[in-house]
Amino acid sequence: MAKPTKKLDDLTAYRIASDLADYVWDIVVKWDWFGKKTMGDQFVRAIDSVASNIAEGFGRFHFLDKVKFFYYSRASVFESQYWTKKSCKRKLLTEEQCNHIIGELRKLPKEINILIKINKDSKKNY
């Protein structure tokens, strides 16, 4: 069984999601007003939600609370994939940016599932 994590930054899923959110922000902030208003706002909210829900789950005491927020985070990964694909199709992202974002998003469900499993397994110790 994995050792309990002491710091949020020790979580691989959190580091990937947080770095990716900053990467997306740096791109979307340069879009024109229409792109920001129609897609950018939703895209940034979805991508920020991945790391923020991991952080909130990490800060919860009870394993059921933790797992609930990790599930929210995982759902936000899939919403973020949607907004990435739409942004690519509408030429708001370069092909290189699309590939990078999608590549990082593909890593996250597995990493978040690890957090869910560790916390569900810890329930057995109660």
Phi, psi and omega per residue, in radians:
M1 nan 2.510 -3.116
A2 -1.218 2.595 3.073
K3 -1.248 2.571 3.075
P4 -1.076 2.452 -3.142
T5 -1.447 2.376 -3.098
K6 -1.573 -0.565 -3.063
K7 -2.240 2.548 3.103
L8 -0.988 -0.738 -3.119
D9 -1.134 -0.204 3.072
D10 -1.332 -0.275 -3.105
L11 -1.417 2.090 -3.140
T12 -1.013 -0.772 -3.135
A13 -1.029 -0.723 -3.136
Y14 -1.143 -0.783 -3.122
R15 -1.085 -0.795 3.127
I16 -1.071 -0.851 -3.085
A17 -1.132 -0.719 -3.123
S18 -1.173 -0.786 3.106
D19 -1.097 -0.711 -3.139
L20 -1.155 -0.678 3.108
A21 -1.066 -0.728 3.100
D22 -1.151 -0.688 3.114
Y23 -1.061 -0.821 -3.131
V24 -1.147 -0.737 3.109
W25 -0.976 -0.828 -3.111
D26 -1.058 -0.469 3.101
I27 -1.439 -0.918 -3.019
V28 -1.132 -0.593 -3.124
V29 -1.061 -0.344 -3.135
K30 -1.644 -0.085 3.131
W31 -1.197 2.799 3.057
D32 -1.221 2.961 -3.048
W33 -0.996 -0.790 -3.091
F34 -1.092 -0.788 3.112
G35 -1.081 -0.744 3.112
K36 -1.107 -0.784 -3.054
K37 -1.195 -0.775 -3.026
T38 -1.456 -0.662 -3.060
M39 -2.149 -0.669 -3.036
G40 -1.023 -0.753 -3.132
D41 -1.032 -0.851 3.139
Q42 -1.152 -0.700 -3.125
F43 -1.099 -0.863 -3.132
V44 -1.124 -0.739 3.122
R45 -1.068 -0.760 -3.134
A46 -1.122 -0.816 -3.071
I47 -1.222 -0.642 3.068
D48 -1.148 -0.562 -3.101
S49 -1.130 -0.482 -3.138
V50 -1.065 -0.990 -3.118
A51 -1.225 -0.643 -3.090
S52 -1.168 -0.618 3.095
N53 -1.281 -0.564 3.023
I54 -1.105 -0.780 3.135
A55 -1.079 -0.776 -3.133
E56 -1.141 -0.735 3.095
G57 -1.083 -0.710 3.123
F58 -1.042 -0.620 -3.097
G59 -1.417 -0.147 -3.139
R60 -1.417 2.634 -3.116
F61 -1.494 -0.891 -3.028
H62 -1.395 2.430 -3.057
F63 -1.059 -0.572 3.126
L64 -1.171 -0.669 3.055
D65 -1.114 -0.786 3.131
K66 -0.995 -0.895 -3.075
V67 -1.082 -0.689 3.129
K68 -1.000 -0.796 -3.128
F69 -1.250 -0.545 3.070
F70 -1.175 -0.634 3.055
Y71 -1.127 -0.730 3.078
Y72 -1.025 -0.750 -3.135
S73 -1.066 -0.788 -3.135
R74 -1.093 -0.685 3.090
A75 -1.104 -0.660 3.120
S76 -1.155 -0.485 3.046
V77 -1.056 -0.787 -3.105
F78 -1.220 -0.630 3.028
E79 -1.112 -0.709 3.129
S80 -1.118 -0.627 3.077
Q81 -1.098 -0.713 3.106
Y82 -1.029 -0.899 -3.096
W83 -1.145 -0.578 3.084
T84 -1.124 -0.841 -3.116
K85 -1.102 -0.705 3.095
K86 -1.130 -0.727 3.129
S87 -1.126 -0.611 3.097
C88 -1.202 -0.841 -3.105
K89 -1.065 -0.605 -3.110
R90 -1.598 0.206 3.032
K91 1.086 0.518 3.046
L92 -1.519 -0.335 3.091
L93 -2.082 2.578 3.025
T94 -1.316 2.887 3.102
E95 -1.065 -0.690 3.116
E96 -1.104 -0.779 3.105
Q97 -1.095 -0.771 3.110
C98 -1.006 -0.852 -3.106
N99 -1.094 -0.707 3.133
H100 -1.135 -0.850 -3.100
I101 -1.102 -0.843 3.139
I102 -1.078 -0.715 3.116
G103 -1.053 -0.749 3.120
E104 -1.222 -0.700 3.127
L105 -1.102 -0.591 3.141
R106 -1.158 -0.422 3.121
K107 -1.331 -0.450 -2.919
L108 -1.268 -0.721 -3.135
P109 -0.978 -0.739 3.127
K110 -1.093 -0.791 -3.133
E111 -1.135 -0.682 3.113
I112 -1.221 -0.661 3.079
N113 -1.062 -0.595 3.074
I114 -1.088 -0.774 3.108
L115 -1.074 -0.728 3.130
I116 -1.100 -0.811 -3.116
K117 -1.097 -0.797 3.137
I118 -1.008 -0.749 -3.105
N119 -1.288 -0.628 3.063
K120 -1.158 -0.694 3.099
D121 -1.137 -0.582 -3.137
S122 -1.179 -0.408 3.094
K123 -1.035 -0.601 -3.119
K124 -1.145 -0.295 -3.138
N125 -1.510 -0.060 -3.141
Y126 -1.448 nan nan
